[in-house]
Amino acid sequence: MKYRPEIDGLRTIAVLPVLFFHAGVTGFSGGFVGVDIFFVISGFLITRILDDDLKNDRFSILTFYERRFRRIIPALVFYILLTAIAAYMLFLPPFFEDFARSLVAVGTFTSNIYFWKFSGYFENSALLRPLLHTWSLAVEEQFYIFMPIAMWLLYKVTFRVRLAAFALALTLSLALSIYAIDVAPTANFFLLPTRSWELLIGSLLGFWGGQSTLSYRTNSAVAIGAAILILYSVFAYTDATPFPGLAAVLPCAGAALIIYTGGPTRSVVGKILASAPFVFIGKISYSLYLAHWPITVFVRYVTLEEPNGLHAMGIVAASFLLAIFSWRFVETPFRLQTVSWPRRALIGAALASMSIVSLFGYGGIAAHGFPQRFPGYATKVEARMLDVSAVVASADTTVQAGQTWRNGTCFFEDDDGFKKWRPEDCALTTNTGDVALLWGDSYAAHYAPGIVANAASIHGRVYEYTFAGCPPVLAYYSYARPNCQAFNQKALDIIRSLDVKTVVLSGRWVDLQRRGLDMLKDTVRHLQAQGVRVIVIGQSPMFVTNVDVIAFKKAAAGQKAASWSTVIDHDFNQRLRTAAGGADFVDPIAMDCAAGECPYIDDGRMLYFDSGHLSNFGSARVVERYFPLVSRVN
């Protein structure tokens, strides 16, 4: 296929927004759409290559995978090696063990599935996962399994039938993505069935030939419009934008139109993209993409804060330097076959190297993150966490010890145990007076120990009704937690049967951002229409990582700081207050923090047992301070 420099230039438009978005450069709030542009480019190029091979009777599955392995595996293995070395040197045992699990997923080309199951792209837990960005490579690699086979099978039918088949697949995938925006947002983001339409846009363009025959003026007008679609997405979208779904159509359509207008009468946009600076960055874009995220993660891990302007400049500069090196000495020799291994040897070496990656990951898991690297870690953490009897494996998941949340009785997980909820088991206080219900997810359950500890100061009877990963919003649906709607609907039955006068809603409200905070408003209105007083406890502080890690690293650096910056936007609770309509509202961050700095240790004891859930001691402290049902003596 004839080389088209403007496509390399388009790769620059794809990679720079991703780099700037992750590095924390102001303004690039939708930079994540660069991945979608990459998908369109990949679909186009792969389809053109396969189509050319089929037309010229040189199609070979082995040849196709040899090209893919030469293009993808050497640089990927190089960066995995560098990342593993850095992780071994820096990561404390729990984080290295988590990193090891992701290594297994990368080595088996399933990292998108792994991160779907264990981390959302925009969630706090994702910020310290240095291989998170490999999810997009896994999507492409899975696409490469099906695409050559599909093209070979359909090649003998007419062009119209072939075109119709791929158009139908595109339509079904897009429809599934639109549907999944509300019911399965994390799966929608990570998985091939809801992402394949983006690659298939490029594929359909590849079938048509991919080059415009319009006049220069018309071509340029179309290309400028396409560039506006991409730029709007980059600068107007945020992590609260429902994505992909319809929102992803804009950058994908923009990318496809720019490719289309890059024909013999190349547009003004095409000429700019074909210029030397754009082409060069495009050529190193794969290495730049692989380099930037691990660097960002390690900067965040070392500093324990979001990248500032100085950090951003360092991340961008380091990413470029490393990318140029790996492009010159790793990517290019393999891609241009300077390293001229026989096909079988190359494919075997590629598969063997990925197997070794997985085996190393299994070793890290079996060794529990190699704790011997930090001899003082276990002792210091145990001393800090003595009062924490509820230990959670990850946010909104299984309570492993100490039933302070009344796990399985009042706090439920991914099952239908909530159907057996009994009021006599879940009364946190037994005082006389009106009945109140604490309803929400684990960020409601973490107030339960504090309510028990402060029961004497609470008038009336308070019941707990909580479910991991299910914020108290009637319309909330989660593919990962399919029982959420049934759980929340049952709360209405409880309210009626117990004659509940006050409902306290609390949750991990940041999970509503991508779906819209206004979802809360309808729930509040529904409860108020039943004559119930509604109190919403806003988002409580969350940190960039577990507080024991912050404490350990601060102590190791000779610092005695007992507070740290929260990752919650300073105006988030104000927006939540607006969304809560006429409900009474409590802002934990305003009550407990100063200038975004929130305490995580008090009187030498941990207030949290992870990056956001209150310990028993912390729960007692904050309930006494700001829980709305507590009687306080002025």
LUMSEKOL-278225 format. One record per residue: x, y, z of N, C-alpha, C in turn; residue in three letters. Coordinates in pm, whole numbers, plus 50000, padded with zeros to 5 digits. Layout:
N
XYZXYZXYZALA ...
//
This chain:
634
500844988250000500005000050000500885012450000MET 500525022249917501305034349906501325041850038LYS 502515046650076502675053650203501935066950199TYR 501185069750304500435082250315500885089550441ARG 501735099650426502305106350544501265113050633PRO 500125117350575499125124050658498505114550761GLU 498585101450736498075091950836499025091450955ILE 500325092150930501255093351042500985106451117ASP 500685117151042500345129751107499085128651191GLY 498115120651145496895118551223497205110951351LEU 498195102251347498615095451470499105105551574ARG 499715116151528500135126851620498935133051688THR 497875135551609496645141051665496015131351763ILE 496285118651749495765108551841496575107751969ALA 497895107551959498715104652076498925116852165VAL 499045128752108499345140352192498215143552292LEU 496945143152251495905145452352495915135352465PRO 496185122652432496265112452537497405115652633VAL 498565119052576499735122552657499445134452747LEU 498895145152690498645157252767497545155052873PHE 496535147452838495455144452932495995137153054PHE 496775126653032497295118853143498375126353222HIS 499135134753153500205142153222499645153653305ALA 498365157053285497755167653364497865181353302GLY 498105182053169498175194953102496775200953098VAL 496645213253142495335219753151494685220953014THR 493395218053008492615220152887492305207552809GLY 493105197252826492925184952747492065174852821PHE 490905179552868490055171152952489475159252877SER 489395159952744488895148752665489975141852585GLY 491215143252630492335137652556492265122652537GLY 491475115952619491355101352607490765097052473PHE 490135106252397489555102552267490635099352164VAL 491895102452197492965098852106493015083952078GLY 492645075852176492605061352157491595057752049VAL 490475064652044489445061851944489945065051804ASP 490745075651794491355079051664492315067951621ILE 493085062851716493975051551686493185039551635PHE 492035036851695491225025551652490805027051505PHE 490375038951468489955041251329491125039151235VAL 492285044651270493485043051187493825028351172ILE 493825021051283494175006751279493204999051192SER 491905001551208490924994551126491134997150978GLY 491425009650944491655013150803492885006150747PHE 494005007150818495255001750764495214986450756LEU 494674980050859494614965450859493744960550743ILE 492624967150722491724963150614492374965250478THR 493064976350460493734978850331494814968450305ARG 495584965150409496654955250392496074941550357ILE 495054937450431494434924450404493764924150267LEU 493104934950232492444935750102493464934849988ASP 494574941850002495634941149901496184926949889ASP 496394920650003496934906950001495954897349932ASP 494674898749962493664890049900493564892549750LEU 493584905149710493484908349567494674903249489LYS 495844902949549497064898849481497454884349512ASN 496494877049572496664862649595497914859549679ASP 498164867949780499304865349869498874865250016ARG 497574863250037497044863250174497594851350251PHE 498064854150372498574843650460498374847950604SER 497744839350682497544842450823498874844150893ILE 499834835350863501144836150928501854849050892LEU 501774852950765502394865550724501764877250797THR 500434877050809499734887750878500194888851023PHE 500264877451092500664878051232502144881051248TYR 502954877051153504364880951160504484896151157GLU 503734902651066503764917351060503294923451191ARG 502184917951242501644923551367502624921751481ARG 503244910151492504184907751600505404916951588PHE 505884918751466507024927851446506664942051489ARG 505424945851463504994959451493504724961451642ARG 504144951551708503624953551844504534948151954ILE 505014935851939505604928752052506944934352100ILE 507914937352011509224941652064509134953952154PRO 508454964352109508354976352192507554973652319ALA 506494965652308505684962452425506514955352530LEU 507274945252489508114937852584509174946952645VAL 509744955852564510744965352614510164973952725PHE 508964979252704508364987852805507884979952926TYR 507434967852906507044959453020508264956953109ILE 509414954453046510634952053122511014964353205LEU 510994976153140511334988453212510334991053325LEU 509064988953296508024991453396508154981853513THR 508464969253484508614959253591509784962853681ALA 510884967553622512044971453703511684983053795ILE 511024993253738510635004753818509645000853928ALA 508674992253893507684987753991508364979954104ALA 509324971554070510024963654171510784972754267TYR 511344983554214512114992754297511225001754383MET 510035005354332509235015554398508005010354471LEU 507315000754411505994996954463506104988954593PHE 505294992954689505144984954810504414971854775LEU 504534961654859504034948254823502604947554768PRO 501604954254828500254952954772500154958254629PRO 500894968854601500844974554467501624966154367PHE 502704960154412503444951654319502654938954290PHE 501944933854389501124922054364500014925154263GLU 499404936954276498394941154179499024942854041ASP 500224948554036500944949953909501214936253848PHE 501584926553931501864913053882500624906853818ALA 499454909353875498224904153816497984910253677ARG 498274923053665498104929253532499124923953433SER 500304919953480501294913853391500744900953329LEU 500084893153410499494880753358498494884053248VAL 497684894253270496684898053172497314903353044ALA 498354911453056499034916652937499664905252858VAL 500284896052929500944884852862499994875652789GLY 498724875952825497724867552758496774875852670THR 497144888452644496364897452556494934899352608PHE 494774899452740493434901052798493394912552899THR 494304922152886494364932652987493094941152988SER 492424942352873491164949952874490114943052961ASN 490104929852956489154922253039489534923353186ILE 490814922853215491284923953353490894937553412TYR 491174948253339490884961553393489384964453396PHE 488634957953308487174958953318486684952953449TRP 487244941453485486784934453605487254941153732LYS 488434947353729489044951853853489344966753862PHE 489024974353757489314988653765488644995953651SER 487945006853682487445015653578488555024853530GLY 488465029453406489515037853347489675050853423TYR 488575056653470488625069653536488595068553688PHE 488625056453741488515054753885489845057453954GLU 489745060554082490935063554161491925052054161ASN 491425039754165492305028054171493145026454045SER 492685032353934493415030953808494655039553801ALA 494725049753887495795059553877497165053853908LEU 497215042653977498505036654013498655022853950LEU 498085021153832498245008653757498995011653628ARG 500315008953627501155013553516500925006453383PRO 500144995753381499854988853255498404990853211LEU 497715000353272496315002753237496155005753089LEU 497095013253031496945017452892497025005952792HIS 497474994352837497544982952745496174977252711THR 495114982352775493774977552743493464979752595TRP 493904991052540493614993952399494364984652306SER 495584980652345496334970952264495614957452265LEU 495064953752380494344941052388493114941252298ALA 492404952552294491244953552204491674951552060VAL 492754958052019493244956651882493704942351855GLU 494424936551950494914922951930493744913051915GLU 492684915151992491504906551979490814908851845GLN 490804921251798490234924351667491034917451556PHE 492354916751575493214910351475492964895251465TYR 492384889351567492064875151560490924872751461ILE 489924881551467488704879251388488754885451248PHE 489434896851234489344904251109489924896750989MET 491124891150996491644884050878490794871950839PRO 490264865050938489414853450909488124857950842ILE 487524868750895486274873950838486494878650694ALA 487584885450668487844890350533488084878850435MET 488794868850482489064857250396487754849950362TRP 486894848450462485624841550439484704849450346LEU 484744862750358483814871150280484394875550146LEU 485654872250120486274877550001485644871949872TYR 485094860049881484544853749760483134858649727LYS 482504865849820481194871349790481354884849722VAL 480244890549676480324903249605480734914449698THR 481234925349639481674936849716480534942349802PHE 479324942949746478184948449820477834939949941ARG 477884926949925477584918050037478634919550145VAL 479894920150103480994921850200480834935050276ARG 480534945450201480344958550262479164958350359LEU 478084951950317476884951350402477154943450530ALA 477944932850520478244924650638479004932650743ALA 480014940050699480784947950794479994960050843PHE 479154965650760478294976750804477314972050910ALA 476784959950893475874954450992476594952151125LEU 477824946751119478604944651241478884957851311ALA 479194967951232479434981351288478194986551358LEU 477054985451292475804990651348475434983551477THR 475584970451480475244962851600476174966451716LEU 477464968051686478414971551790478134985551845SER 477844995051756477525008651801476245008651885LEU 475235001251840473975000551915474214994652054ALA 475054984352061475374978352191476104988352279LEU 477004996152221477745006152297476815016952352SER 475875021352270474905031452315474055025952429ILE 473625013552414472805007052518473605005552648TYR 474875001952634475684998752752476135011052829ALA 475925022952775476325035152845475755035452986ILE 474505031653001473865032053132473945018953207ASP 473845007853137473734994953206475084988453233VAL 476104991553155477414985253174478514994653129ALA 478685006153195479615016353147481075011753145PRO 481485003953243482884999653246483164989253137THR 482274979653122482414969853014482374976852878ALA 481514986652866481384994352743482705000752705ASN 483425005752804484695012552776485785002852734PHE 485834991152794487004982552780486884971252677PHE 485704966852644485584954052574485394955552423LEU 485854945552350485814945652204484414946952146LEU 483404939852196482084940952132481534955152125PRO 481854963452225481364977252224482384987052169THR 483534982152129484564990652070484844987451924ARG 484424975751879484794971451744484234980551636SER 483124987551663482554996451562483535007651525TRP 484395011551620485355021951591486415017051491GLU 486885004951510487814999051414487124996451280LEU 485844992551286485104989551163484795001951081LEU 484735013651143484625025951065485815027150971ILE 487015024651027488205024750943488175013750839GLY 487635002250875487564991050782486664994350662SER 485495000050688484595003850579485245014150487LEU 485965023350546486685033250465487745026350381LEU 488395016350439489395008850365488805001350247GLY 487614995850263486954988950151486684998550035PHE 486285010650069485965020349963487215025649892TRP 488355023749954489585028949894490205039949977GLY 489375046850055489905056050155490425069250105GLY 490205073049979490725085749930489665093149850GLN 489545105949880488545114549816488995118749676SER 488015120749590488275126449457487585140049444THR 487225145949557486585159049555487595169949518LEU 487105181649487487995192849456488775196949580SER 489845204149561490695208249673489895216549773TYR 489075225749724488315234449814487295226349895ARG 486565217449828485575209249899486265199749997THR 487355193749950488125184750035488575191850162ASN 489085203850146489595211350261488475215050356SER 487315218750303486175222150387485755210150471ALA 485685198350408485325186250481486365183050588VAL 487645184450552488725181250646488745190850765ALA 488465203450739488425213250849487275209850943ILE 486135206350886485015201950970485375189751052GLY 486105180350993486535168351064487475171851179ALA 488395181051152489335185351257488585191951373ALA 487535199451341486735205951446486065195451533ILE 485565184551472484955173751549485945167951650LEU 487175165751605488195160051693488565169951803ILE 488805182551765489215192551862488135195051965LEU 486885195151921485785196852016485805185552118TYR 485995173252072486025161752162487175162952263SER 488325167052214489515167852299489335178352409VAL 488745189752373488695200852468487365202052543PHE 486305196152493484995197552557484605185352641ALA 485065173552603484725161652680485495161552812TYR 484935154552909485605152553038485405137953080THR 485975134553196485775120753244484345118453289ASP 483515128853291482105127253322481255125353196ALA 481855126253078481135124352953480795109452936THR 479515105952916479185091852890479935086952767PRO 480755076652783481675072952676481955057952680PHE 482075051052562482085056952427480695060652377PRO 479905051052330478565054252282478565065052175GLY 477505073052174477375083452072478475093852081LEU 478975096452202480025106552218481275102952139ALA 481545090052122482735085852049482585087251898ALA 481365089651851481155091151707481895103351654VAL 481945114051733482585126351684484065124451652LEU 484905120051746486315118251711486545107551606PRO 485725096851608485895086251508485525091151369CYS 484415098451359484015103951230485055113951182ALA 485565122251274486605131751236487835124951182GLY 488285114251247489455106851200489215100651063ALA 488035094551045487715088250917487675098450804ALA 487115110050829487015120250725488385126050690LEU 489255127250788490605132050758491355121950673ILE 491195109150702491805098850616491215099650475ILE 489905101150468489205101550339489655113350254TYR 489855124850316490225136850240491715137550210THR 492435126950240493875126850213494215120550080GLY 493365122549980493575116549848494495124849761GLY 494405122749629495265130149535495135145249550PRO 493915150049580493725164349606493745166649756THR 494885163549818495015163949963494565177350018ARG 493775176950127493205188950186494275197250255SER 493865209350294494795217850369495175211250501VAL 494215204250563494515196950687495485185550658VAL 495265178550548496165167750509497585172650486GLY 497725184450427499055189950401499765193250532LYS 499015198650628499605201550758500045188650827ILE 499185178650823499515165950888500665158650820LEU 500875161450692501965154950617503295162250635ALA 503285173150711504535180550736505455172650827SER 506735175750822507755167850891507515166451041ALA 507185177151117506995175351263505855165651297PRO 504735166951224503605158051252503945143651215PHE 504615141851104504955128251060505915121651158VAL 506885129351208507865123551300507185118951429PHE 506365127551489505685123551612504765111651587ILE 504145111651468503305100251433504085087351425GLY 505295088051375506115075951363506515070351500LYS 506715079251597507095074551730505875072951821ILE 504665074551766503455075151849503225062351929SER 503545050751872503315038251945504215037652068TYR 505495040752051506415040952165506045051952263SER 505575063252211505165074252298503965070252383LEU 503035063252322501865058552396502275048552504TYR 503175039352471503605029352568504395035752682LEU 505125046452654506015052452754505285061352852ALA 504275068852805503795080052884503055075953012HIS 502235065353005501405062153120502205056553237TRP 503135046953217503945042553331504705054053396PRO 505245063053314505955074553371505015082853457ILE 503795085253407502805092953482502465086153613THR 502275073053609501935065453729503045066453833VAL 504285064753792505385064853888505615078853945PHE 505375089153864505445102853917504365104754024VAL 503165099953995502075101154092502375092954218ARG 502955081254201503245072654316504335078754404TYR 505355084454342506455090454420506005103154490VAL 505225111554421504815124354478503535123254562THR 502755112554540501475110454609500495121854583LEU 500535127354463499605137954427499405138254276GLU 498365145254233498125146754092499245155054028GLU 499645151953904500735159453841500405174353831PRO 501355182853873501205197153854501915201453726ASN 502015214553704502615219453580504035214753559GLY 504845214953665506225210553654506295195653627LEU 505475188053697505425173553673505025170753528HIS 504035178253479503545176053342504655177953241ALA 505435188453259506545190853165507555179453172MET 507835174653291508775163553305508255150753243GLY 506955148053263506345135953205506405136453053ILE 506055147952994506065149352848507485147752794VAL 508445154552858509835153852810510385139752821ALA 510175133352937510695119752955510045109952859ALA 508745111752833508035102852741508605104052600SER 508875116252557509425118152423510825112252411PHE 511675114652511513035109452504513045094152500LEU 512255087952585512205073352587511575067852458LEU 510565074852407509905070252284510845070852165ALA 511615081552155512565082752043513595071652049ILE 514065068752170515055057952186514475044552143PHE 513295041252195512735028052165512295026952019SER 511825038051960511465037851818512705035051732TRP 513805041451768515025040051687515695026451706ARG 515755021551827516575009651854515774996951882PHE 514444998151901513634986251926512594984351817VAL 511744994251797510684993151697511224991351556GLU 512055000751512512475001351370513214988851324THR 514184983751401514894971751353513964959851327PRO 512974957951411512054946751392511044949651282PHE 510514961851282509464965051185510004965051042ARG 511194970151022511784970550888512594958150857LEU 512524948250948513154935150928514664935850920GLN 515244946250987516694946151006517074934051090THR 516184930951185516294918351259515574907751176VAL 516314900651097515714891850995515634877351042SER 514834875251148514614861751194513644854551101TRP 513774841451090512764833851015511394835651080PRO 510364834450996509004837151044508654828851167ARG 508884815951161508504807351273509274811151399ARG 510564814451382511364818251498510854831251559ALA 510464840751472509964853551521508654851851596LEU 507714844451536506424842351600506614834451731ILE 507474824451727507754816751848508364825251958GLY 509304834051920509944842752019508944852652077ALA 508044857651992507024867052040506104860352141ALA 505624848452107504734841352199505474837352327LEU 506744833352313507524829552430507744841452523ALA 508024853052464508274864952546507024868952623SER 505854867852561504614871152631504294860752738MET 504684848352713504504837952814505384840752936SER 506604845352911507514848753020506954860253102ILE 506354870053033505714881153103504654875853199VAL 503824866753151502784861053236503364853053351SER 504404845453324505024837253430505624846053539LEU 506234857253498506784866453597505634872253681PHE 504524875053615503354879853689502874869653791GLY 502794857053751502394846553845503374845753962TYR 504674847853933505674847654040505444858854140GLY 505114870754090504844882054179503614879754265GLY 502614873054208501404869954284501714859654393ILE 502434849054354502764838454450503624843754563ALA 504494853654532505384859254635504744870654712ALA 503454873254685502714883854755503404897454743HIS 503934900054624504524913154599505944914654650GLY 506614903754682508004904054730508174913654849PHE 507534910754963507594920055078508984921755136PRO 509894912355108511244913655163511964925955112GLN 511454931955007512084944254956511964955855054ARG 510944955555140510704966255237510534959955376PHE 511664956855442511604949355568510734956055674PRO 510684969255679509934975955785508474978055753GLY 508054974755631506704978155590505634970755671TYR 505754957655680504714949655746504554953755892ALA 505664955655962505604959256104504914972656125THR 505314982556044504754995956061503274996356024LYS 502924989255918501524989155876500664982355982VAL 501144971056034500374964056135500164972856259GLU 501194980356296501084989056412500055000056388ALA 500035005256266499095015956233497655010856225ARG 497484998656181496154993756146495534984956254MET 496074985156375495584976156480494094977856507LEU 493604989956496492214992356530491264989156417ASP 491794985756300490934983456184490524968856181VAL 489294966156217488834952256216488074948656090SER 487784958656006487134955955877488144958655767ALA 488624948055707489624949555602488994946355468VAL 489064955655374488414953855245489474951355137VAL 489234941355052490204937854948490354949054848ALA 489294955354806489334966854717488034974354735SER 487964986354678486794994754704485504987554669ALA 484574988254761483244982654741483254967554713ASP 484144960354779484134945754763484114939054900THR 484584926954904484344918155019484974923155149THR 484184923555254484714925755387485254912355436VAL 486564911855463487194899055489487214895255636GLN 487194905155724487324901755866486574911955949ALA 486074907456064485414916656154484114921756096GLY 483024917656148481734920856089481194934356137GLN 482044944656136481594957656184480634964356087THR 480604959755964479604964455868478414954755862TRP 478464944155943477434933655943477324927555804ARG 478474923155758478584917655624477704905355606ASN 476944905255496476064894255467474724895055536GLY 474604904455630473354906255703472714919755674THR 473554930155680473094943855652473874950255540CYS 475094945355516475934949755405476094937955310PHE 475664939755185475594928655091476564930854975PHE 476774919954902477674920554788476984915454663GLU 477714908754577477164905354446476274892854452ASP 475184893754526474234882754533472884888554573ASP 471934879854601470604884754637470324883054786ASP 471364883354866471194882055010470344893055071GLY 470294904655003469504915855055468024912255067PHE 467584902154992466174898254998465824892455135LYS 466844888155210466614882355343466894892555454LYS 467034905255416467304915755516466204915855621TRP 466644916355749465674916455859465964928355950ARG 464964936155985465204947956068465814944756203PRO 465434933456262465954930056394467464927556393GLU 468024924356273469474921956263470254934756232ASP 469574945056187470284956556130469994969756201CYS 469504969056323469304981156401470634985356463ALA 471144996756420472415001656472472235008656607LEU 471045014056630470685019756759469315014256797THR 469035013956925467745008556972466995018857056THR 467295031457037466655042057115465205043957069ASN 464425049657156463035052757119463005065357033THR 461945066456954461815078156867461595073956723GLY 461685083756635461445081156493462485071556435ASP 462085064956327462955055156261463685061856145VAL 464985058756134465805063756024466475051955954ALA 466755053655824467405043055745468675048555682LEU 469795041655707471055044455638471095035655515LEU 471035041955398470875034555272471995038855176TRP 472695029055120473745032455024474675020854997GLY 475895024154954476905014054923477905013155038ASP 479135008855008480125007455115480495020855177SER 480275031755101480545045055156479395049955244TYR 478365042055256477355043755361477675034155476ALA 478045021755440478325011655543479455015855635ALA 480425023755582481555027155671481165036855783HIS 479935041955782479445049955895478825041256004TYR 478535028555973477845019956069478595018256201ALA 479915015356200480605013956329480535026756412PRO 480605038256345480545050956417479175053656475GLY 478135049556405476775051156458476595042756584ILE 477095030456580477025021856698477795028156814VAL 478995033456783479825039356889479175051856949ALA 478365058856871477735071256917476235069656940ASN 475805057356962474375054456972473685062757080ALA 474395065357189473775072657299473415086957260ALA 474065092157158473825105957115472835106856999SER 472275095656960471365095456845469945092556893ILE 469055101756863467645100056901466965091056799HIS 466225081156844465495072356755466285060056717GLY 465725052356627466305039656585466825040956443ARG 468075036556419468705037456288468985023456236VAL 468535020656114468775007756050469775009455936TYR 470554998855913471524998855803471014990055689GLU 471114995355567470744987755447471714991955337TYR 472754983755313473844987755222474274976255132THR 474784979855015475184970054914476434975354842PHE 477464967054834478714971054771478504975054625ALA 478984986854590478934991254452477594996154404GLY 476644997954495475295002354456474935015254527CYS 475205026654467474785039254530473275039854540PRO 472745047054637471295047154662470535055854562PRO 470485051254440469815058354331468905048154262VAL 467625050954258466655041154209466915036954065LEU 467395046053981467595043053840468955036953810ALA 469785035353912471165030753888471165016053848TYR 471855013253737472004999453691473464996853662TYR 473954985453703475344981853681475434967553633SER 476154965653521476374952153470477194944053571TYR 478124950953638478954944053737478164940653863ALA 477114948553890476254946154006474804945553957ARG 474414934853891473084934153828471924934853926PRO 472174932954056471094933254154470864947154213ASN 471594957254164471494970554224470064975954221CYS 469404975054107468074980754099467104973654192GLN 467194960654199466304953254290466604956854435ALA 467904958154465468294962154601467714975754637PHE 467864985454546467374998854575465844999354581ASN 465184991754498463714991554503463224985854636GLN 463944976054690463534970154818463614980454930LYS 464504990354915464605000755017463265007855035ALA 462525009554926461225016054935460255007655018LEU 460334994555002459484985655083459844986755230ASP 461134987355260461594988555399461095001555460ILE 461205012255381460765025355431459285025155467ILE 458485018755382457035018055410456735008955530ARG 457374997355532457034987555637457474992055775SER 458564999455784459065003955914458625018055948LEU 457845024155858457405037955878458615047055902ASP 459575046055813460805053955824460495068655800VAL 460955077155892460725091455881461885098855815LYS 463095093455831464295099955777465155089655704THR 465565092955582466475084355506467785091855487VAL 468875085355524470215090955504470845083755385VAL 471075091055278471675085455157473165088655155LEU 473975078355136475415080455127475995070455028SER 477025074554957477595065654857478895070854800GLY 479465062854716480635067054638480075074954518ARG 479735087354544479005095454446479805098254320TRP 481115097554328481915100154207481595090254096VAL 481025078654133480665068754031479515073553943ASP 478805083753989477685088953909478115099153805LEU 479355103553810479765114553723479535111653576GLN 479935099753532479815096653390478365094253349ARG 477515090953444476105088553412475255101053432ARG 475775110353513475035122653540474585123153685GLY 475005133453757474625134753897473135136753915LEU 472465141353810471025143853820470225131153847ASP 470855119553831470155107053863469685107054008MET 470425114154094470075114454235468775122054259LEU 468525132054177467395141054200466065133654201LYS 465895124454108464625117154100464385108654225ASP 465455102654277465325094654399464915103454516THR 465545115054530465205124354638463735128654627VAL 463305132154506461925136554485460935125354519ARG 461275113154479460385101754507460215099954657HIS 461305100654732461225098854877460465110254943LEU 460725122354898460025133754956458535133154929GLN 458175127754813456745126354781456055116554875ALA 456845107754938456295098255034456265104155175GLN 456625116855187456635123355317457855120355401GLY 458945115655337460165111955409461155123655405VAL 461765126355517462875135955519464115129355460ARG 464775136155366465935130355298467175138355334VAL 468195131355378469495137355406470525130555317ILE 471285138255243472345132955157473685136455219VAL 474485126155247475865128355290476725128355165ILE 477385139355140478185140755018479385131455016GLY 480155132854908481335124354892482335127055003GLN 482735116455071483765117655175485145117755110SER 486185121655183487515122555123487995109355063PRO 488705110454953489385099054893490795103654857MET 491755094454868493145097854846493695090654724PHE 494845094954679495425089254558495785074554577VAL 496005070454700496305056454728495955053554873THR 496165041254917495825037455054496595046055155ASN 495935049655261496555058855356497745052555428VAL 497755039255443498905033055506500155034755420ASP 499975035055288501105037355197501585051855212VAL 500625061155217500995075155236501765076855366ILE 501255070855474501895072055604503295065955603ALA 503425054255541504725047455536505735055755458PHE 505315061155343506245068755260506605081955325LYS 505635088255392505935100755461506905098255577LYS 506675087455650507565084155762508965080855713ALA 509045073555601510345070055545511115082455501ALA 510375092855462511005105455420511245114855537ALA 510945110255659511165118255777510105128855801GLY 508925127155739507845136855755506795131255850GLN 506135139955922505125135856018503735140955981LYS 503525143255854502235148555809501115138855844ALA 500025144255899498865136055934497685138755842ALA 497905146655738496845149555641497455149655502SER 496575147555403497055147255265495925152055173TRP 496285155655052495295161354960494335150554910SER 493065154254900492055145254846492015146254695THR 491635135254629491555135354483490175140054435VAL 489285143154526487955147854489488035162554448ILE 487455165854332487435179754287486835188654393ASP 487385200654405486965209554514485495213554504HIS 484945213254383483545217354366482585205654350ASP 483085193354367482235181754340481025181454433PHE 481255183054562480125182154656479135193554636ASN 479605204954588478675215654560477755211954444GLN 478325205354342477505200654230476555189754275ARG 477025181454367476165170754421475025176754504LEU 475335187354579474305194054658473185199254566ARG 473585205054453472605210054357471765198554301THR 472435187354270471725175854214470785169554316ALA 471085171254445470245165254550468945172854571ALA 468755183754496467495190954503467245196854640GLY 466085193854696465715199754824466125191754945GLY 466955181754928467375173455042468315181355132ALA 468295177955262469335183155351470665177255307ASP 471735185055318473015180555262474125182655364PHE 474965172355377476155172955461477375171155373VAL 478335180255384479545179755303480715175255391ASP 481095162355387482175157455473483505164355449PRO 483785167855322485075174155292485135188055352ILE 484045195555341484005208855402484105207955553ALA 483525197455612483525195955757484885191355811MET 485585183255731486755176255785488095180755727ASP 488065188455619489305191655549489495206755542CYS 490725210755518491045224855501491895226555376ALA 491405234755282492125237455157492475224655083ALA 491555214855085491775202455012492675192455083GLY 493205196155201494045187055279493175180355385GLU 493115167055382492235159655472493045150855567CYS 492715150755694493465142355789493225127555763PRO 494265119655777494115105155766494645098055890TYR 495235105655983495675100356112495195109956219ILE 494715104456328494325112656443494735105256569ASP 495455112156653495915106056778496715093356751ASP 497475093656641498325082256606497595070356547GLY 496315071856516495525060656465494955064156327ARG 494855054056243494365056056107492875058856105MET 492505068956028491085072256010490465064155896LEU 491315058355809490835050555693491625037655688TYR 491045027355625491805015055609492195012455465PHE 491805021155374492285020355236492385034555184ASP 491975037155063492105050555007490875059255029SER 489865053955100488675062055119487685056855221GLY 487745043855258486795038355355487295040955497HIS 486395045555581486725048555720487025035955799LEU 488045036755884488275026255981487225027456092SER 487175017856182486235018756293486485031256375ASN 487755033956401488115046056477487715058556399PHE 488005058756270487655070356188486155072256177GLY 485435061056168483985061856160483405068256286SER 483895063956402483405069656528483705084556536ALA 484855088256486485255102356492484385111156405ARG 484165107056278483415115756188481915115556218VAL 481385104156266479975103856303479725113756416VAL 480615113756513480485123356623480545137656573GLU 481345139656467481565153356420480495158356325ARG 480075150056227479155155856128477975146956088TYR 477845134856142476705126656101475415133656143PHE 474445134756054473305143856077472375140156191PRO 472305127756236471345123756338471885124856480LEU 473145128856493473775129456625473415142656693VAL 472995141656820472725153656900474045158756957SER 474335171456930475615177256972475355188557071ARG 476155188957174476065199457274476965210857231VAL 476395222657210477185234257167478035239457283ASN 
//
